[in-house]
Amino acid sequence: MRNRLNYGDRHFEDFRVAMRDYGWVIFENALDSDFVAVINEDLKEGYVKRRAIQEKNGIGSNMVGTLHHLVEKDNFSLPFIEKMYCADEIAYFLSGNYILNGFNAVIHTQQQHPYVSNMHRDVRTFLGDTKLLVQMIVTLDDFTEENGATYFLSGSHKTDIRPNETYFYETADRAVTPKGSIILFDSNIWHAAGENKTIKQRRALTLGFTRPFIKPQMDYPRVLGYDFIDKLSADQRQVLGYNSRIPESLEEYYQPIHLRMYKSDQG
């Protein structure tokens, strides 16, 4: 397939064509093994914290192995954002500046069937060539057919038709790729996590990026604190949504241009 590229020597035209024709692309060798190890270590504590809340609130049954909103001050998330993986490709796909919509992860183990195992797409409104959201999967273990590499129905991003599930599983391609890879895909594409038939975990980050005027799943500037902005680089501020905040008072609204919460270049 022509949608598998090496991250270090990727060519932009290959990305453009792959996203147009297939709706998804793999960039191999994107993260080094040391950084992958750091992420996997941080996910251990992150999962314990989130699982306790899921169970306390009575929503744990189909959320086993899922971790949502991993942006925190002292884990891997801010260094990950600072590296700006696939920044040019994401900006091209979304036609300009973008922000983080969600920063999540999945720890997929044998005989677990979280909601991501269902055939789905990540937007409910089909807008054709108008792109509002692009998804990223970061493989933290090797993705194989045996451990549930993601199914993608190539080309299904082009039409507003839900495929027959039998046809989907018989026809869809599998994202078989080494750990440290990045998969970018059009949020209109139909996809599903596969079944892990091994005794080992299959871990991955799952991120979404949108145009800045779309509401994110979590108010990350509020989570980190508005005063945390001085500790962030310009790229981190942009991706985390510090340039597209919503004022909550007239005092915040009536500000000179350089102090406004929603900047003029955010669409």
ChimeraX attribute file (.defattr): number of C-alpha atoms within 10 A of each C-alpha:
attribute: neighborCount
match mode: 1-to-1
recipient: residues
	/A:1	8
	/A:2	12
	/A:3	18
	/A:4	18
	/A:5	20
	/A:6	14
	/A:7	17
	/A:8	10
	/A:9	8
	/A:10	13
	/A:11	11
	/A:12	12
	/A:13	9
	/A:14	15
	/A:15	23
	/A:16	16
	/A:17	15
	/A:18	22
	/A:19	20
	/A:20	15
	/A:21	16
	/A:22	22
	/A:23	25
	/A:24	27
	/A:25	24
	/A:26	25
	/A:27	24
	/A:28	21
	/A:29	17
	/A:30	19
	/A:31	20
	/A:32	11
	/A:33	13
	/A:34	9
	/A:35	15
	/A:36	18
	/A:37	14
	/A:38	12
	/A:39	19
	/A:40	18
	/A:41	13
	/A:42	15
	/A:43	22
	/A:44	11
	/A:45	11
	/A:46	18
	/A:47	20
	/A:48	12
	/A:49	12
	/A:50	18
	/A:51	19
	/A:52	11
	/A:53	13
	/A:54	17
	/A:55	13
	/A:56	10
	/A:57	9
	/A:58	8
	/A:59	12
	/A:60	17
	/A:61	11
	/A:62	14
	/A:63	17
	/A:64	20
	/A:65	21
	/A:66	23
	/A:67	22
	/A:68	19
	/A:69	19
	/A:70	22
	/A:71	21
	/A:72	13
	/A:73	14
	/A:74	9
	/A:75	17
	/A:76	19
	/A:77	16
	/A:78	17
	/A:79	13
	/A:80	15
	/A:81	18
	/A:82	15
	/A:83	12
	/A:84	13
	/A:85	15
	/A:86	16
	/A:87	15
	/A:88	13
	/A:89	14
	/A:90	22
	/A:91	17
	/A:92	14
	/A:93	21
	/A:94	19
	/A:95	14
	/A:96	14
	/A:97	18
	/A:98	28
	/A:99	26
	/A:100	25
	/A:101	26
	/A:102	22
	/A:103	20
	/A:104	17
	/A:105	24
	/A:106	24
	/A:107	21
	/A:108	25
	/A:109	21
	/A:110	15
	/A:111	11
	/A:112	16
	/A:113	19
	/A:114	19
	/A:115	15
	/A:116	18
	/A:117	18
	/A:118	13
	/A:119	20
	/A:120	18
	/A:121	19
	/A:122	15
	/A:123	15
	/A:124	10
	/A:125	9
	/A:126	15
	/A:127	13
	/A:128	11
	/A:129	11
	/A:130	10
	/A:131	16
	/A:132	20
	/A:133	23
	/A:134	24
	/A:135	20
	/A:136	24
	/A:137	20
	/A:138	23
	/A:139	27
	/A:140	26
	/A:141	21
	/A:142	18
	/A:143	23
	/A:144	17
	/A:145	17
	/A:146	12
	/A:147	23
	/A:148	24
	/A:149	22
	/A:150	21
	/A:151	22
	/A:152	26
	/A:153	23
	/A:154	21
	/A:155	19
	/A:156	22
	/A:157	25
	/A:158	18
	/A:159	13
	/A:160	14
	/A:161	10
	/A:162	13
	/A:163	14
	/A:164	9
	/A:165	11
	/A:166	8
	/A:167	10
	/A:168	20
	/A:169	18
	/A:170	9
	/A:171	13
	/A:172	18
	/A:173	17
	/A:174	21
	/A:175	22
	/A:176	18
	/A:177	21
	/A:178	16
	/A:179	22
	/A:180	22
	/A:181	25
	/A:182	28
	/A:183	21
	/A:184	24
	/A:185	23
	/A:186	26
	/A:187	24
	/A:188	28
	/A:189	24
	/A:190	24
	/A:191	26
	/A:192	23
	/A:193	23
	/A:194	24
	/A:195	19
	/A:196	22
	/A:197	15
	/A:198	13
	/A:199	10
	/A:200	12
	/A:201	19
	/A:202	23
	/A:203	23
	/A:204	28
	/A:205	22
	/A:206	21
	/A:207	20
	/A:208	21
	/A:209	24
	/A:210	24
	/A:211	25
	/A:212	28
	/A:213	15
	/A:214	16
	/A:215	15
	/A:216	18
	/A:217	13
	/A:218	16
	/A:219	18
	/A:220	23
	/A:221	19
	/A:222	13
	/A:223	13
	/A:224	14
	/A:225	12
	/A:226	12
	/A:227	9
	/A:228	13
	/A:229	15
	/A:230	9
	/A:231	10
	/A:232	14
	/A:233	12
	/A:234	13
	/A:235	13
	/A:236	21
	/A:237	20
	/A:238	18
	/A:239	23
	/A:240	28
	/A:241	25
	/A:242	24
	/A:243	21
	/A:244	26
	/A:245	20
	/A:246	13
	/A:247	13
	/A:248	9
	/A:249	8
	/A:250	8
	/A:251	8
	/A:252	12
	/A:253	14
	/A:254	12
	/A:255	11
	/A:256	7
	/A:257	10
	/A:258	9
	/A:259	12
	/A:260	17
	/A:261	19
	/A:262	20
	/A:263	15
	/A:264	11
	/A:265	10
	/A:266	16
	/A:267	14
